[in-house]
C-alpha cells in the first residue's frame, strides 16, 4: 500500500492510498474524519470504511471538514 495523497485540516490528517482506501487520524469532534462518529481523538490512522466499493480519487480538507471525490461512473 502506497500513500498517494496527504491532506489535513485543523488538528487532523487524511490520506489516500494507491488502492483507493482512505484513512484519517487526529481530532474528530465534528466528525471530520468521516468515521461516522465524533470519537475524539484518533491517535492512529483509522480506515474510513464508508467508501468500501467506491473509488476515491482525491480528498480535500478545511479547518473542520473533509471532502471526498469519487470516480465518476
Sine and cosine of phi, psi and omega as CSV:
sin_phi,cos_phi,sin_psi,cos_psi,sin_omega,cos_omega
0.00,0.00,0.81,-0.58,0.05,-1.00
-0.92,-0.40,0.64,-0.77,0.07,-1.00
-0.99,0.13,0.81,-0.59,-0.03,-1.00
-0.96,-0.26,-0.33,0.94,0.02,-1.00
-0.43,-0.90,0.65,-0.76,0.10,-0.99
-0.78,-0.63,0.72,-0.69,0.06,-1.00
-0.58,-0.81,0.30,-0.95,-0.02,-1.00
-0.43,-0.90,0.29,-0.96,0.08,-1.00
-0.87,-0.50,-0.44,-0.90,0.01,-1.00
-0.97,0.23,0.96,-0.27,0.07,-1.00
0.93,0.36,0.46,0.89,0.13,-0.99
-0.46,-0.89,0.41,-0.91,-0.04,-1.00
-0.73,-0.68,0.63,-0.77,0.06,-1.00
-0.83,-0.56,0.67,-0.74,0.12,-0.99
-0.69,-0.72,0.47,-0.88,-0.05,-1.00
-0.92,-0.39,0.66,-0.75,0.00,-1.00
-0.96,-0.27,0.22,-0.97,-0.05,-1.00
-0.89,0.45,-0.38,0.92,0.04,-1.00
-1.00,-0.03,0.13,0.99,0.05,-1.00
1.00,0.03,0.06,1.00,0.06,-1.00
-0.97,0.23,0.49,-0.87,-0.01,-1.00
-0.83,-0.56,0.69,-0.73,0.01,-1.00
-0.76,-0.65,0.48,-0.88,0.06,-1.00
-0.59,-0.81,0.43,-0.90,0.10,-0.99
-0.41,-0.91,0.33,-0.94,-0.02,-1.00
0.91,-0.41,-0.42,-0.91,-0.02,-1.00
-0.89,0.45,0.63,-0.78,-0.03,-1.00
-0.62,-0.79,0.42,0.91,-0.10,-0.99
-0.93,0.37,-0.31,0.95,0.07,-1.00
-0.94,-0.34,0.21,0.98,-0.02,-1.00
0.97,0.24,0.27,0.96,-0.10,-0.99
-0.92,0.40,-0.22,0.98,0.06,-1.00
-0.99,0.14,-0.21,0.98,0.02,-1.00
0.97,0.24,0.40,0.92,-0.03,-1.00
-1.00,0.05,-0.08,1.00,-0.01,-1.00
1.00,0.08,0.21,0.98,0.03,-1.00
-0.50,-0.87,0.02,-1.00,0.04,-1.00
-0.86,-0.52,0.53,0.85,0.07,-1.00
-0.91,0.42,0.78,-0.63,-0.09,-1.00
-0.66,-0.75,0.55,-0.83,-0.31,0.95
-1.00,0.04,0.21,-0.98,0.10,-0.99
-0.96,-0.30,0.94,-0.34,-0.10,-1.00
-1.00,0.08,-0.26,0.96,0.07,-1.00
-0.84,-0.54,0.49,-0.87,0.00,-1.00
-0.84,0.54,0.73,-0.69,0.03,-1.00
-0.89,-0.45,0.77,-0.64,0.04,-1.00
-0.94,0.34,0.70,-0.71,0.05,-1.00
-1.00,0.00,1.00,-0.06,-0.16,-0.99
-0.98,0.17,-0.15,0.99,0.03,-1.00
-0.82,0.57,-0.45,0.90,-0.09,-1.00
-0.99,-0.11,0.13,0.99,0.02,-1.00
-0.83,0.56,0.77,-0.64,-0.04,-1.00
1.00,-0.03,-0.11,0.99,0.03,-1.00
-0.89,-0.45,0.70,-0.71,0.02,-1.00
-1.00,0.02,0.94,-0.35,0.07,-1.00
-1.00,0.08,0.76,-0.65,-0.06,-1.00
-0.95,-0.30,-0.34,0.94,-0.08,-1.00
-0.29,-0.96,0.53,-0.85,0.10,-1.00
-0.76,-0.65,0.51,-0.86,0.04,-1.00
-0.62,-0.79,0.59,-0.81,-0.03,-1.00
-0.81,-0.58,0.52,-0.86,0.19,-0.98
-0.91,-0.41,-0.28,-0.96,-0.05,-1.00
-0.85,0.53,-0.72,0.70,-0.06,-1.00
-0.69,-0.73,0.51,0.86,0.01,-1.00
-0.50,-0.87,0.29,-0.96,0.05,-1.00
-0.72,-0.70,0.64,-0.77,0.07,-1.00
-0.90,-0.45,0.73,-0.68,0.01,-1.00
-0.92,-0.40,0.78,-0.63,0.03,-1.00
-0.97,-0.25,0.72,-0.70,-0.02,-1.00
-0.92,-0.40,0.34,-0.94,0.05,-1.00
-0.92,0.40,0.75,-0.67,-0.01,-1.00
-0.97,0.26,0.68,-0.73,-0.02,-1.00
-0.97,0.25,0.00,0.00,0.00,0.00
